Amino acid sequence: FFAHSSAMNIATMQRTLLVLTALIVIHRAAGMSHASGTTVQFDFNKGFSGDAKDQVLTAADGDEIEFIWKNTHNVYLMKDKAAFDACIFDGSELIGESSPAKKVVKGSAGTVHYFACQVGSHCKSGQKVAVTIGAAVAATPGPATPETPSVAVRPAVSLLTAMVVALITLLSI
């Protein structure tokens, strides 16, 4: 009786440890992603080009914008369009002072998030970008260049997926 009971306890403990390990792995994988699972890399130095197209970006709800740049800059989420247009940083939120700086953007289609650099006269010189929530951004093949934003897709793992995997794992032992 005790030998059988001991063997069952070991088997139960092994199943429990396996399920817990699977849940930890899945939880860590889920932590690597965000709502849409897409990261959009944006070269923040592009705004200095003087070309209006270098100061706009379209992203999907939940996309993570990864601002990259060279030299001394920072990224602020501006309070509103008026602050963005006038380069007034009162009430704005610092996103980062070193490259890369990341921010997940959320909102319904047409929502605009305004970002700018506060260093010196960079904002007034064009180092800013208006990110509009719209259709999903298409992936760009090949490496990113200053002229081409790249998109890296990360898998999103839901709690339901984690529970299904845990249940299958438990049942298969």
N, C-alpha and C positions, 0 to 999 in steps of 0.2 A: 504494500500500500504506500509506504513512504517513498520508495524508489519511483513509483509511478507519479506520485504527487510532486516530487522534486523535479522530475523530468518535465512535467507540465509547467511548473513555475519557471524553469529555465527557458522553455520555449516561449512562454508568455513574456518574459523579460526581454528575450531577443526580439520578438515582434515589436514590443513597445519601443525599444531602442532604435530599431530600424525605422519605425514610423516617425519618431521624434527627429531622427537624423534627416529623413526625407523632408519633413516640414521645415526644418532649419534651412536646408539647402534651397527649398522653394521660396521661403520667406526672404532669404538674401537675394535671390534672383529677382523677386518682385520689388525689392527695395532699389534695384538698379534702374527701374523704369518709372515713368510718370504717366499721366492720363493718356496721351496719344501715343507714347512710346517713341517719339521722334525727336531727335536733336538737330537743330538747324544751326550750322556754324556761320557766323557773320563776321567779315573782316571790318572792324570798326574804323580803320583808317580810310576806308573808301569815301567817307563823307567829304574829305578834303578835296576830292576831285572836282567839285563845283557842279557836278552833274546831278540833277534832282533824282534820277533813278537810283543813285547810290545812297539815298537817304530814306528809302522806303523798302519794306520787306513784308511779305505775306506769310502768315503762319496759321496752323490749325489750332483750335482750342486745345490747350494742354501741351503744346510743343515747348520744348526747352530751347531757348535761344542761347547759344554759346558765343559770346563776344570775344574775339581774338584781336590783338593789336601788337604793334611794336612801339618801342619808346615809352615815354611817360604819359599815361592816360588813366582815366577811371570811367566808370559807367554809372549813371544815375537813372532811375525810373522817375521821370518828371511828373509833377503833380497833375498837370493838365496841358492842353494844347497851347494855351496862352503862355504858360511858363516855358514850354518847349520853344515856341516861336520867339520869345523875348530872351531866352537863355537865363531865366531866373530860377535858381535852385532852392529857394525857400520852400519847405514842405515836401521836397523830393526825397527819394529813398536811395541811399548808396547801395549799388548792387555789387561792385567790386573795384579794387584798386590795382589788381594784377591780372594779367591775361593768363588763362581765360577766366571770364566772369560769366556766370550762368543765371538765367531767370526763366522760370516757367510762365508762359503767358496764357491767360484764360479769358473767356468771354464768348459771347455769341457773335455770329457773322457781322462784320462791320465795326466791332469794338477795336479801338486803336490804343496802343500803348506807346508812350513816347520816351525815348532814351537819349541821353546826351552826355558829353564829357565836360567836366567842370574845370579842368586844368587850363590856366591862362585864358586865352581867347578861343580855345578850340571849338566850343559850341557855336560861337558867332562866325567861326571860319568854316562851319559845316559839319563838324564831327558830331552828328546826331542822326537818329533813325526813328521813323514812325513805323511800328509793327502793327499791321492790320490783321485781325482774325478773319480768315476766309477759308478757301478750299485748302486741302492738305497740300503741302509742298512736295513736288515730285523729286525723287532721288536723282542726283547728278552723278554720272559715272566718272571714275577717275579721281585723282587727287584734287583737293581744293586749291584754287588759285585766288589771288586778290580779286579777280573779276568774276569768279564763279563760287557761289556758296555751296557747301557740300552738306549732305544729309546723312546721318548715321542712324539706322533704325535699331532700337533695342526691343527685345520681346517683353510684352507685358504679361504678368502672371497674376491671375485673380485668386482670391480666397477660395472660390468654388473649385478652380483647377487644383489648388493645393489639397482641398478636402477629397476630391475624386482620386488623386494620386495616392493619398494616404490610405483611403479605403481599399483601393486595388492592391496596394502593397500589403495591407493587413490580411486581405482575403487570399492572397497568393501564397502566403507562408503556411 
